[in-house]
Amino acid sequence: MQPRNMSMSGVVDLAAVKAAGEAKAKAEQARAEAARTGGVPAPALVTEVTEATFETDVLQRSTEVPVVVHFWTDRADASVQLEETLERLAAEYAGRVVVAKIDVYANQLLVQQFGVQGIPAVFAVLAGQAMPLFQGAAPEDQITEVLDQLIAVAEQRFGIVGVPVEGGAPAVPAEERPPSPQELALSAAHDALDQGDLGGAIQAYRNVLSGDPANTEAKLGLAQAELLQRVEGADPQTARKAAADRPDDVPAQIVVADLDLVGGHVEDAFARLVDAVRRSTGADRDAARMRLLELFEVIGPDDPRVTAARSALARVLF
């Protein structure tokens, strides 16, 4: 699912707020239209999408119903089996989610835009915002759990509950559905982090990741909790003096980079570690590089500052 907003700088993503507001308005219109017409036809639950129809069939529809995007090919058995499962589940969910199937060989531009690394690969689009769900084959019970989480996020963040199919089961409000074990574990981790129990939060996030290694929200939470634990009790003045006096001391530079990031000086933290990689060799170089990658996780891979720092790191390494 999309990462929980735990930005230490307190900045509000105005674009996401605006998208959520617009999505909620469109969702209300969609529900009113569904009530007037008696629902949408069953074939609309699964759609073959191309680059030409993506905006209409995925982006626009995602303001009314969670869209599960399946990058697949009929040349691979795993893709075919997963598609059969998704189509069956789409029918069972009766309009609370829809499936958009995209042939990877015929739609290379979409493959590149989503950053698909292998097939089958499954994403979700909510209110025009894409997020990864899972890659490769998965048991049906795990897929169902992911879809339940997707539906809950769609309603809670965007007010999107889908458009019930005629004769299908009505959408169940998120507050009436019992939370899944994964949702409970994530909630416990978030609560521990909010309360300053960093050790408890770290363990809780690791528990989530042990059962779901690709959980983006847990990865972000763990990276943030570990960062806060590392700087807990540090004396910024002493640390900065040590780093200034010993510019080739990689551990000293790493400590200050952590402090910079917590203080909101993201570019300074990245630049310091890139320079540490440039200056060092062997184990020290690996330590600086790994810490930089960890800080990328805290900020998020789509942040332009991360993109710029990745390019700077590549120039130093190669």
C-alpha positions as CSV (number, residue, x, y, z in Angstrom):
1,M,0.0,0.0,0.0
2,Q,1.0,3.6,-0.3
3,P,3.3,4.6,2.6
4,R,1.8,6.3,5.6
5,N,2.7,10.0,5.7
6,M,5.1,10.2,8.6
7,S,7.2,13.1,7.3
8,M,9.4,14.4,10.1
9,S,9.3,17.9,8.6
10,G,5.5,18.1,8.9
11,V,5.0,19.1,5.3
12,V,1.5,18.4,3.9
13,D,1.3,17.0,0.3
14,L,-1.1,19.5,-1.1
15,A,-1.3,17.6,-4.4
16,A,-2.4,14.4,-2.6
17,V,-5.0,16.4,-0.6
18,K,-6.4,18.0,-3.7
19,A,-6.6,14.6,-5.4
20,A,-8.3,13.1,-2.5
21,G,-10.9,15.9,-2.4
22,E,-11.6,15.5,-6.1
23,A,-11.8,11.8,-5.9
24,K,-14.3,11.9,-3.1
25,A,-16.5,14.3,-5.1
26,K,-16.4,12.0,-8.2
27,A,-17.0,8.9,-6.0
28,E,-20.2,10.5,-4.7
29,Q,-21.3,11.2,-8.3
30,A,-20.5,7.6,-9.3
31,R,-22.6,6.2,-6.4
32,A,-25.5,8.5,-7.3
33,E,-25.3,7.4,-10.9
34,A,-25.1,3.7,-9.9
35,A,-28.2,4.1,-7.7
36,R,-30.0,5.7,-10.6
37,T,-29.0,3.1,-13.3
38,G,-28.9,0.0,-11.1
39,G,-25.1,-0.6,-11.3
40,V,-22.5,-1.3,-14.0
41,P,-22.5,-4.3,-16.4
42,A,-20.4,-7.3,-15.3
43,P,-18.0,-7.1,-18.3
44,A,-16.7,-3.8,-16.9
45,L,-15.1,-5.6,-14.0
46,V,-12.2,-6.7,-16.2
47,T,-10.9,-4.6,-19.0
48,E,-8.1,-5.1,-21.6
49,V,-6.2,-1.8,-21.5
50,T,-3.8,-0.4,-24.0
51,E,-1.7,2.8,-24.1
52,A,-4.5,4.5,-26.0
53,T,-7.2,3.6,-23.5
54,F,-5.2,3.9,-20.3
55,E,-6.4,7.4,-19.4
56,T,-10.0,6.5,-19.7
57,D,-10.0,2.9,-18.5
58,V,-7.6,3.3,-15.6
59,L,-6.9,6.9,-14.6
60,Q,-10.5,8.2,-14.9
61,R,-12.1,5.0,-13.5
62,S,-9.7,5.1,-10.5
63,T,-11.7,8.1,-9.2
64,E,-14.8,5.8,-8.9
65,V,-13.4,2.4,-8.0
66,P,-9.9,0.9,-7.1
67,V,-8.3,-0.3,-10.3
68,V,-6.0,-3.3,-10.1
69,V,-3.5,-3.1,-12.9
70,H,-2.1,-6.5,-14.0
71,F,0.9,-6.5,-16.3
72,W,0.8,-9.9,-17.9
73,T,1.2,-12.0,-21.1
74,D,-0.6,-15.1,-22.3
75,R,2.9,-16.5,-23.1
76,A,3.6,-17.2,-19.5
77,D,1.6,-19.8,-17.4
78,A,2.1,-17.8,-14.2
79,S,0.5,-14.7,-15.9
80,V,-2.4,-16.7,-17.2
81,Q,-3.1,-18.3,-13.8
82,L,-2.9,-15.0,-12.0
83,E,-5.2,-13.4,-14.5
84,E,-7.8,-16.2,-14.0
85,T,-7.6,-15.6,-10.2
86,L,-7.9,-11.8,-10.5
87,E,-10.9,-12.2,-12.8
88,R,-12.6,-14.5,-10.5
89,L,-12.0,-12.3,-7.5
90,A,-13.2,-9.2,-9.4
91,A,-16.5,-11.0,-9.9
92,E,-16.6,-12.0,-6.2
93,Y,-15.9,-8.4,-5.1
94,A,-18.8,-7.3,-7.3
95,G,-17.7,-3.8,-8.2
96,R,-15.6,-2.9,-5.2
97,V,-12.5,-3.4,-7.4
98,V,-12.0,-3.7,-11.1
99,V,-9.1,-5.3,-13.0
100,A,-7.2,-3.7,-15.9
101,K,-5.1,-6.2,-17.8
102,I,-2.1,-4.9,-19.8
103,D,-0.2,-7.0,-22.3
104,V,3.5,-6.2,-21.6
105,Y,4.7,-6.9,-25.1
106,A,2.1,-4.6,-26.7
107,N,2.4,-1.7,-24.2
108,Q,6.1,-1.1,-23.6
109,L,5.5,2.6,-22.7
110,L,3.3,1.7,-19.8
111,V,5.7,-1.0,-18.7
112,Q,8.5,1.6,-18.5
113,Q,6.2,4.2,-16.8
114,F,5.3,1.8,-14.0
115,G,8.8,0.5,-13.7
116,V,7.8,-3.1,-14.2
117,Q,10.8,-5.4,-13.5
118,G,9.2,-8.8,-14.1
119,I,5.9,-10.5,-14.9
120,P,3.3,-11.0,-13.7
121,A,3.3,-7.6,-11.8
122,V,0.3,-6.1,-10.1
123,F,-0.3,-2.4,-9.2
124,A,-3.2,-0.4,-8.0
125,V,-4.4,3.0,-9.1
126,L,-6.5,5.2,-6.8
127,A,-7.6,8.7,-7.7
128,G,-4.9,8.7,-10.4
129,Q,-2.1,7.6,-8.1
130,A,-0.3,4.4,-8.7
131,M,1.1,2.1,-6.1
132,P,2.7,-1.4,-6.3
133,L,0.8,-4.3,-4.8
134,F,2.9,-7.5,-5.5
135,Q,5.0,-9.2,-8.2
136,G,5.0,-12.8,-9.2
137,A,2.6,-15.6,-8.3
138,A,0.8,-15.4,-5.0
139,P,-1.7,-17.6,-3.1
140,E,-5.3,-16.5,-3.5
141,D,-5.7,-15.9,0.3
142,Q,-2.8,-13.4,0.2
143,I,-4.3,-11.7,-2.9
144,T,-7.6,-11.4,-1.1
145,E,-5.9,-9.8,1.9
146,V,-4.2,-7.3,-0.4
147,L,-7.4,-6.4,-2.1
148,D,-9.2,-5.9,1.3
149,Q,-6.4,-3.5,2.3
150,L,-6.7,-1.7,-1.0
151,I,-10.5,-1.3,-0.6
152,A,-10.0,0.0,2.9
153,V,-7.4,2.6,1.8
154,A,-9.6,3.7,-1.1
155,E,-12.5,4.5,1.2
156,Q,-10.6,5.9,4.1
157,R,-8.3,8.2,2.1
158,F,-10.4,9.0,-1.0
159,G,-14.0,8.1,-0.2
160,I,-14.0,5.6,-3.0
161,V,-16.2,2.5,-2.4
162,G,-16.7,1.3,-6.0
163,V,-19.8,1.0,-8.1
164,P,-21.8,-2.1,-7.1
165,V,-22.6,-4.5,-10.0
166,E,-26.3,-5.2,-10.5
167,G,-27.1,-8.2,-8.4
168,G,-23.8,-8.1,-6.7
169,A,-23.0,-7.7,-3.0
170,P,-23.1,-4.1,-1.8
171,A,-19.9,-2.4,-0.8
172,V,-19.1,-2.8,2.9
173,P,-17.9,0.3,4.6
174,A,-14.3,0.0,5.9
175,E,-15.4,0.6,9.5
176,E,-17.7,-2.4,9.4
177,R,-14.9,-4.8,8.2
178,P,-12.7,-6.3,10.8
179,P,-9.0,-5.3,10.3
180,S,-6.7,-7.9,8.9
181,P,-3.8,-9.2,11.0
182,Q,-1.4,-7.2,8.8
183,E,-3.4,-4.0,9.3
184,L,-3.4,-4.6,13.1
185,A,0.4,-5.2,13.1
186,L,1.0,-2.0,11.1
187,S,-1.3,0.0,13.4
188,A,0.6,-1.3,16.4
189,A,3.9,-0.3,14.8
190,H,2.6,3.2,13.9
191,D,1.3,3.7,17.5
192,A,4.6,2.7,18.9
193,L,6.4,5.1,16.7
194,D,4.0,7.9,17.5
195,Q,4.5,7.3,21.2
196,G,8.3,7.4,20.9
197,D,8.8,3.6,21.6
198,L,11.4,3.3,18.9
199,G,12.5,-0.2,19.9
200,G,8.9,-1.5,19.9
201,A,8.2,0.2,16.5
202,I,11.2,-1.3,14.9
203,Q,10.3,-4.8,16.1
204,A,6.7,-4.4,15.0
205,Y,7.7,-3.2,11.5
206,R,10.1,-6.1,11.2
207,N,7.3,-8.5,12.2
208,V,5.1,-7.1,9.4
209,L,8.0,-7.4,6.9
210,S,8.7,-11.0,7.9
211,G,5.3,-12.0,6.5
212,D,5.2,-9.4,3.7
213,P,8.7,-8.4,2.6
214,A,7.4,-6.0,-0.1
215,N,5.2,-4.0,2.2
216,T,6.1,-0.4,1.3
217,E,4.5,1.2,4.3
218,A,6.4,-1.1,6.7
219,K,9.7,-0.4,4.9
220,L,9.2,3.3,5.3
221,G,8.2,3.1,8.9
222,L,11.1,0.9,9.8
223,A,13.6,3.2,8.0
224,Q,12.2,6.2,9.9
225,A,12.2,4.4,13.3
226,E,15.8,3.2,12.8
227,L,16.9,6.7,11.9
228,L,15.3,8.2,14.9
229,Q,16.8,5.5,17.2
230,R,20.3,6.2,15.8
231,V,20.2,9.9,16.6
232,E,18.5,9.5,19.9
233,G,20.8,10.9,22.6
234,A,23.4,12.2,20.1
235,D,25.0,15.6,20.8
236,P,24.7,17.5,17.5
237,Q,27.4,20.0,18.4
238,T,30.0,17.4,19.4
239,A,29.1,15.3,16.3
240,R,29.4,18.2,13.9
241,K,32.8,19.2,15.4
242,A,34.1,15.7,15.1
243,A,33.0,15.5,11.4
244,A,34.6,18.9,10.7
245,D,37.8,18.0,12.3
246,R,38.1,14.6,10.7
247,P,36.6,14.9,7.1
248,D,37.9,11.4,6.2
249,D,36.3,9.8,9.3
250,V,33.4,8.0,7.6
251,P,31.5,7.0,10.8
252,A,31.6,10.6,12.0
253,Q,30.2,11.8,8.6
254,I,27.4,9.1,8.8
255,V,26.3,10.4,12.3
256,V,26.0,14.0,11.0
257,A,24.2,12.8,7.9
258,D,21.6,11.2,10.1
259,L,21.3,14.4,12.1
260,D,21.0,16.5,8.9
261,L,18.1,14.3,7.7
262,V,16.2,14.4,10.9
263,G,16.7,18.2,10.9
264,G,15.2,18.5,7.5
265,H,18.5,19.2,5.7
266,V,18.0,16.4,3.2
267,E,20.3,17.6,0.4
268,D,23.1,18.2,2.9
269,A,22.8,14.7,4.3
270,F,22.9,13.2,0.8
271,A,25.8,15.3,-0.3
272,R,27.8,14.5,2.8
273,L,27.5,10.8,2.2
274,V,28.2,11.0,-1.5
275,D,31.4,12.8,-0.6
276,A,32.2,10.2,2.0
277,V,31.8,7.5,-0.6
278,R,34.1,9.5,-2.9
279,R,36.8,9.9,-0.2
280,S,36.8,6.3,1.1
281,T,37.6,2.7,0.2
282,G,36.8,-0.8,1.4
283,A,34.5,-1.2,4.4
284,D,34.2,2.5,5.0
285,R,33.0,3.1,1.5
286,D,30.5,0.3,1.7
287,A,29.2,1.7,5.1
288,A,28.7,5.2,3.6
289,R,27.0,3.8,0.5
290,M,24.7,1.6,2.5
291,R,23.7,4.4,4.9
292,L,22.9,6.6,1.9
293,L,20.6,3.9,0.5
294,E,18.9,3.7,3.9
295,L,18.3,7.4,3.9
296,F,16.8,7.1,0.4
297,E,14.2,4.7,1.9
298,V,13.3,7.4,4.5
299,I,12.6,10.1,1.9
300,G,11.1,7.8,-0.8
301,P,12.3,6.8,-4.2
302,D,10.1,9.3,-6.1
303,D,11.5,12.4,-4.4
304,P,13.6,14.5,-6.8
305,R,16.3,14.9,-4.2
306,V,16.7,11.1,-4.1
307,T,16.9,11.0,-7.9
308,A,19.6,13.6,-7.9
309,A,21.6,11.9,-5.2
310,R,21.4,8.6,-6.9
311,S,22.9,10.1,-10.0
312,A,25.7,11.7,-7.9
313,L,26.4,8.4,-6.3
314,A,26.6,6.6,-9.6
315,R,29.1,9.2,-10.9
316,V,31.3,8.6,-7.8
317,L,31.0,4.8,-8.0
318,F,31.5,4.4,-11.8
